[in-house]
Amino acid sequence: MNNSLSSFRSLVPALVVLALLAIMPALGPSNRMLSLAISAGINIVALYGLSVLFGQTGILSMGHAALVGVGAYAAAILARDSGIGFWLALPLGGILAAIAAAVIGIPSLRVSGHHFVIMTFAFGQLLTIVLTNSGDYTGAATGLDLQLPVNFLGARADDLQPYYFIVLAFVTLSAVASWAIINSPYGRTLRAIRENEKLAASLGINVGRHKIGAFVVSGVFAGVSGVLLAYFLRHISPSQFASFPSIYLALMVMIGGARLLLGPIAGGILVSFLPEVLNLDPVESRILYGVCLIAVILLLPNGLIAGLIDGWQRLLHGSVTKRESQSANSKHASEAGR
């Protein structure tokens, strides 16, 4: 009972932040800020998948944007060729991205460490080449337009406020799904693999199967994110899912923190909004991202949120220690006065 209550408490801060984000449209933000918020939310959905892979299993993928691309192109092609709309494209995009993750994962997870990172990076580059050279079917380098609107209470993707709430709903579902995975026996198994893979294998855990399973789960999140992205932008091209977008996602999850539920939200919002707040151009933004990543690795290796929590706990511990010390000194002084 206590464990269940404790695990639910870990979800509460994320839900509170998401509830606050639901108020944002009522504050009258500009279309630019609302568009950035939607983009951040779409990234956060993908980041929750990456947090399962990296934060819980300890596997860093540099091809995550390619899985987002599978979902995005699935939505665009299904809409064009079969007339399949947004709500049916969402599960199909997630399933196709999960299948792609399994196909990549089976050979890639035979290696580990930087070798796996290189292989996932190569997959992202390969997908870009395939999409660019597939002619009219994928729109080649130009990409594809998506014509079908989002049919939800009359809302269209170009109606920013309704689409903002749709994306926020999927961010909430992603947070709850990630929380459920983290607090399940499967999540505990993934963490055992992260902490000591050889020990986990000696205890009878099928390490390879669980690694592939985590990669497949991350693919579902990425595929759903890709469908959301395709319907938001209304146009997709191979360059959106190449190497830098994958690095961009990895940067977000590292800065925010991959092991806590608030990490993807913090990373997605910070990386999306900071250049806008500081009025930086794309080159300056990339320099800033690099500086932030180095600072986080050196100073906050578990991410910004974990660092803030640790700092707060140290502050509280210091205050308690100081009060105890003062109380002890007062007691000694009182005894000495007697």
C-alpha positions as CSV (number, residue, x, y, z in Angstrom):
1,M,0.0,0.0,0.0
2,N,2.8,2.4,1.0
3,N,4.7,1.5,-2.2
4,S,1.7,2.2,-4.3
5,L,1.1,5.6,-2.6
6,S,4.8,6.5,-3.0
7,S,4.8,5.6,-6.7
8,F,1.6,7.7,-7.2
9,R,3.2,10.7,-5.5
10,S,6.0,10.6,-8.2
11,L,3.3,11.2,-10.8
12,V,1.6,14.1,-9.0
13,P,4.3,16.8,-9.9
14,A,4.0,16.0,-13.6
15,L,0.2,16.2,-13.5
16,V,0.4,19.5,-11.7
17,V,2.7,21.0,-14.3
18,L,0.5,19.6,-17.1
19,A,-2.6,21.2,-15.4
20,L,-0.8,24.5,-15.3
21,L,0.1,24.2,-19.0
22,A,-3.6,23.7,-19.7
23,I,-4.2,27.2,-18.5
24,M,-1.7,28.7,-21.0
25,P,-4.2,29.4,-23.9
26,A,-6.4,31.4,-21.4
27,L,-3.4,33.8,-20.9
28,G,-3.7,35.0,-24.5
29,P,-0.3,33.9,-25.9
30,S,0.8,34.9,-29.4
31,N,0.4,32.4,-32.2
32,R,4.2,32.1,-32.2
33,M,4.3,31.1,-28.6
34,L,1.4,28.7,-29.0
35,S,3.2,27.1,-32.0
36,L,6.3,26.6,-29.9
37,A,4.3,25.1,-27.1
38,I,2.7,22.6,-29.6
39,S,6.1,21.7,-31.0
40,A,7.5,21.3,-27.5
41,G,4.6,19.0,-26.6
42,I,5.1,16.9,-29.7
43,N,8.8,16.5,-28.8
44,I,7.9,15.6,-25.2
45,V,5.7,12.7,-26.4
46,A,8.8,11.3,-28.2
47,L,11.0,12.1,-25.2
48,Y,8.9,9.9,-22.9
49,G,9.8,7.0,-25.2
50,L,13.4,7.9,-25.1
51,S,13.3,8.2,-21.3
52,V,12.1,4.6,-21.1
53,L,15.0,3.5,-23.4
54,F,17.7,5.7,-21.9
55,G,16.6,6.5,-18.4
56,Q,15.3,3.1,-17.4
57,T,17.4,0.7,-19.6
58,G,20.5,2.8,-20.0
59,I,20.5,2.7,-23.8
60,L,21.0,5.9,-25.7
61,S,19.6,6.0,-29.3
62,M,20.8,8.5,-31.9
63,G,18.1,7.4,-34.3
64,H,15.0,8.3,-32.4
65,A,14.0,11.1,-34.8
66,A,14.0,8.4,-37.6
67,L,11.3,6.5,-35.6
68,V,9.4,9.8,-35.4
69,G,9.8,10.0,-39.2
70,V,8.3,6.6,-39.6
71,G,5.1,7.7,-37.8
72,A,5.0,11.0,-39.7
73,Y,5.4,9.4,-43.2
74,A,2.9,6.7,-42.3
75,A,0.3,9.3,-41.5
76,A,1.0,11.3,-44.7
77,I,1.0,8.2,-46.9
78,L,-2.1,6.6,-45.3
79,A,-4.0,9.9,-45.7
80,R,-2.9,10.3,-49.4
81,D,-3.4,6.7,-50.5
82,S,-6.2,5.4,-48.3
83,G,-7.9,8.4,-46.9
84,I,-7.1,7.3,-43.3
85,G,-7.5,10.2,-41.0
86,F,-5.8,11.4,-37.8
87,W,-7.4,9.2,-35.2
88,L,-6.7,5.9,-37.0
89,A,-3.3,7.1,-38.2
90,L,-2.2,7.5,-34.5
91,P,-2.2,3.8,-33.5
92,L,-1.0,2.7,-37.0
93,G,1.9,5.2,-36.9
94,G,2.8,3.9,-33.4
95,I,2.7,0.3,-34.5
96,L,4.7,0.9,-37.7
97,A,7.4,2.8,-35.7
98,A,7.4,0.0,-33.1
99,I,8.0,-2.6,-35.9
100,A,10.8,-0.4,-37.3
101,A,12.3,-0.2,-33.8
102,A,12.2,-4.0,-33.6
103,V,13.9,-4.4,-37.0
104,I,16.7,-2.0,-35.9
105,G,16.9,-3.4,-32.4
106,I,17.5,-7.0,-33.2
107,P,20.9,-6.5,-35.0
108,S,21.8,-3.3,-33.2
109,L,21.4,-4.5,-29.6
110,R,23.9,-7.3,-30.2
111,V,26.4,-4.6,-29.5
112,S,26.5,-2.1,-26.7
113,G,27.8,1.3,-25.6
114,H,29.0,3.6,-28.4
115,H,28.7,0.9,-31.0
116,F,24.9,0.9,-30.5
117,V,24.8,4.7,-30.6
118,I,26.7,4.5,-34.0
119,M,24.3,1.9,-35.4
120,T,21.2,3.9,-34.5
121,F,22.8,7.0,-35.9
122,A,23.4,5.1,-39.1
123,F,19.8,4.0,-39.2
124,G,18.7,7.7,-39.1
125,Q,21.0,8.5,-42.0
126,L,19.8,5.4,-44.0
127,L,16.2,6.4,-43.5
128,T,16.9,9.9,-44.8
129,I,18.6,8.4,-47.9
130,V,15.7,6.0,-48.6
131,L,13.1,8.8,-48.2
132,T,15.0,11.1,-50.4
133,N,15.5,8.5,-53.2
134,S,12.0,6.9,-53.2
135,G,10.6,9.3,-55.8
136,D,7.0,10.4,-55.8
137,Y,6.0,7.8,-53.2
138,T,7.7,9.7,-50.4
139,G,8.0,13.0,-52.3
140,A,11.8,12.7,-52.5
141,A,13.8,15.6,-51.0
142,T,10.7,17.9,-51.3
143,G,8.6,15.7,-49.0
144,L,4.9,15.3,-48.7
145,D,1.9,17.5,-48.0
146,L,-0.9,16.3,-45.7
147,Q,-4.3,17.5,-46.7
148,L,-6.7,15.7,-44.3
149,P,-7.8,17.9,-41.3
150,V,-8.0,16.7,-37.7
151,N,-11.7,15.9,-37.2
152,F,-12.2,16.7,-33.5
153,L,-15.2,18.9,-32.6
154,G,-14.6,20.8,-35.8
155,A,-10.9,21.4,-35.0
156,R,-8.2,21.6,-37.6
157,A,-4.5,21.4,-37.0
158,D,-4.1,25.0,-38.1
159,D,-6.5,26.0,-35.3
160,L,-3.8,26.3,-32.8
161,Q,-5.7,26.3,-29.5
162,P,-7.7,23.1,-30.1
163,Y,-4.7,21.3,-31.4
164,Y,-2.7,22.5,-28.4
165,F,-5.1,20.7,-26.1
166,I,-5.0,17.6,-28.3
167,V,-1.2,17.5,-28.0
168,L,-1.4,18.2,-24.3
169,A,-3.7,15.3,-23.9
170,F,-1.2,13.0,-25.5
171,V,1.6,14.4,-23.4
172,T,-0.5,13.5,-20.3
173,L,-1.1,10.0,-21.7
174,S,2.6,9.6,-22.4
175,A,3.5,10.7,-18.8
176,V,1.0,8.3,-17.3
177,A,2.1,5.4,-19.6
178,S,5.8,6.2,-18.7
179,W,4.9,6.2,-15.0
180,A,3.1,2.9,-15.3
181,I,6.1,1.3,-17.0
182,I,8.6,2.7,-14.5
183,N,6.6,1.4,-11.5
184,S,5.8,-2.0,-13.1
185,P,7.8,-5.2,-12.6
186,Y,8.9,-4.7,-16.2
187,G,10.3,-1.3,-15.3
188,R,12.2,-2.8,-12.4
189,T,13.7,-5.4,-14.7
190,L,14.9,-2.7,-17.1
191,R,16.5,-0.8,-14.2
192,A,18.3,-4.0,-13.1
193,I,19.7,-4.3,-16.7
194,R,20.8,-0.7,-16.6
195,E,22.6,-1.1,-13.2
196,N,24.3,-4.3,-13.9
197,E,23.6,-6.2,-17.2
198,K,25.8,-9.2,-16.3
199,L,24.3,-9.7,-12.9
200,A,20.8,-9.4,-14.4
201,A,21.6,-12.1,-17.0
202,S,23.0,-14.3,-14.2
203,L,19.7,-14.1,-12.5
204,G,17.9,-15.5,-15.5
205,I,16.7,-12.2,-17.1
206,N,16.7,-12.4,-20.9
207,V,18.6,-9.1,-21.4
208,G,18.5,-9.1,-25.2
209,R,14.7,-9.6,-25.3
210,H,14.1,-6.9,-22.7
211,K,16.4,-4.4,-24.5
212,I,14.5,-5.0,-27.7
213,G,11.2,-4.6,-25.9
214,A,12.3,-1.2,-24.4
215,F,13.3,-0.1,-27.9
216,V,9.9,-1.2,-29.3
217,V,8.1,0.7,-26.5
218,S,10.1,3.8,-27.3
219,G,9.1,3.4,-30.9
220,V,5.4,3.5,-30.1
221,F,5.9,6.9,-28.4
222,A,8.0,8.1,-31.3
223,G,5.5,7.0,-33.9
224,V,2.6,8.8,-32.2
225,S,4.8,11.9,-31.9
226,G,5.4,11.6,-35.7
227,V,1.7,11.6,-36.5
228,L,1.1,14.6,-34.3
229,L,4.0,16.4,-36.0
230,A,2.7,15.6,-39.5
231,Y,-0.8,16.9,-38.8
232,F,0.6,20.0,-37.2
233,L,3.1,21.0,-39.8
234,R,1.0,19.7,-42.7
235,H,4.3,19.1,-44.6
236,I,7.1,16.7,-43.9
237,S,10.5,16.1,-45.6
238,P,13.5,13.8,-44.9
239,S,15.7,16.5,-43.4
240,Q,13.3,16.8,-40.4
241,F,14.2,13.2,-39.3
242,A,18.0,13.2,-40.1
243,S,20.9,13.1,-37.6
244,F,20.6,16.6,-36.0
245,P,16.9,16.1,-34.9
246,S,17.9,12.9,-33.1
247,I,20.8,14.7,-31.4
248,Y,18.3,17.4,-30.5
249,L,16.0,14.9,-28.8
250,A,18.9,13.3,-27.0
251,L,19.9,16.7,-25.8
252,M,16.4,17.5,-24.5
253,V,16.2,14.3,-22.5
254,M,19.7,14.7,-21.0
255,I,19.1,18.3,-20.0
256,G,15.8,17.6,-18.4
257,G,16.7,14.2,-17.0
258,A,15.7,10.8,-18.3
259,R,14.9,9.0,-15.0
260,L,12.2,11.4,-13.6
261,L,8.7,12.0,-15.0
262,L,9.3,15.8,-15.0
263,G,12.6,15.4,-17.0
264,P,11.1,15.1,-20.5
265,I,8.7,18.0,-19.8
266,A,11.5,20.2,-18.5
267,G,13.9,19.3,-21.3
268,G,11.3,19.8,-24.0
269,I,10.1,23.2,-22.8
270,L,13.6,24.5,-22.0
271,V,15.2,23.6,-25.3
272,S,12.2,24.8,-27.3
273,F,11.6,28.1,-25.6
274,L,15.1,29.2,-24.4
275,P,16.3,30.4,-27.9
276,E,13.0,32.3,-28.3
277,V,13.3,34.0,-24.9
278,L,16.9,34.9,-25.5
279,N,16.2,35.9,-29.2
280,L,18.9,33.7,-30.6
281,D,19.4,32.8,-34.2
282,P,19.8,29.0,-35.2
283,V,23.6,29.1,-35.0
284,E,23.6,30.8,-31.6
285,S,21.0,28.3,-30.5
286,R,23.2,25.3,-31.3
287,I,26.1,26.9,-29.5
288,L,23.8,27.4,-26.5
289,Y,22.6,23.8,-26.6
290,G,26.2,22.6,-26.6
291,V,27.1,24.7,-23.6
292,C,24.0,23.6,-21.8
293,L,24.8,19.9,-22.5
294,I,28.4,20.3,-21.3
295,A,27.2,22.1,-18.1
296,V,24.6,19.4,-17.4
297,I,27.0,16.5,-17.9
298,L,29.6,18.2,-15.6
299,L,27.4,19.6,-13.0
300,L,24.0,17.8,-13.2
301,P,24.7,14.3,-14.6
302,N,21.2,13.1,-13.8
303,G,19.5,16.2,-15.5
304,L,18.2,19.5,-14.4
305,I,15.2,18.2,-12.4
306,A,17.2,15.7,-10.5
307,G,19.8,18.4,-9.7
308,L,17.1,20.8,-8.4
309,I,15.6,18.1,-6.2
310,D,19.1,17.2,-4.8
311,G,19.8,20.8,-4.2
312,W,16.5,21.3,-2.4
313,Q,17.1,18.2,-0.3
314,R,20.6,19.4,0.7
315,L,19.2,22.8,1.6
316,L,16.5,21.2,3.8
317,H,19.1,18.8,5.4
318,G,21.4,21.8,6.0
319,S,18.5,23.7,7.7
320,V,17.6,20.7,9.9
321,T,21.3,20.2,10.8
322,K,21.6,23.8,11.7
323,R,18.5,23.8,13.9
324,E,19.7,20.6,15.6
325,S,23.1,22.2,16.2
326,Q,21.5,25.4,17.6
327,S,19.2,23.3,19.8
328,A,22.2,21.3,21.1
329,N,24.2,24.4,21.8
330,S,21.3,26.0,23.7
331,K,20.9,22.8,25.8
332,H,24.6,22.8,26.6
333,A,24.5,26.5,27.6
334,S,21.5,25.9,29.8
335,E,23.2,22.9,31.5
336,A,26.4,25.0,32.0
337,G,24.3,27.8,33.5
338,R,23.0,25.4,36.1
